[in-house]
């Protein structure tokens, strides 16, 4: 059996190519990691703002039940403000779809919801989520 001897130049060329792709992949990993960290921080900041009642985060892609959940407002109040029935079709419709059906700008729908949420907040002060407490026996109560 004959062994094949690889020239030294070929080995160096392979090493350089592999090193280049390794450095390239590490660079891409660092960039992707930074983008992920920024996205997580952005989502966290939006959650904090929403829990504090900032209504400027309502977007066209949201549905009424989603807005009601995020801002902890009964969905019936939001449906009433928009003069809509709470049925299966409406529950799954985005604010943009509702605006298109009514031949209105999505901004008008969003503004109506923002005003409604702020009015609701005035008469029903915002209460933070309760923090779970662990008792000596290991049980968690809220």
Secondary structure, 3 states (H helix, E strand, C coil): CCCCCCCHHHHHHHHHHHHHHHHHHHHHHHHHHHHHHHHHHHHHHHHHHHHCCCHHHCCCCCEHHHHHHHHCCCHHHHHHHCCCCCCHHHHCCEHHHHHHHHCCCHHHHHHHHHHHHHHHHHHCCCCCCCCCEECCCCCEEC
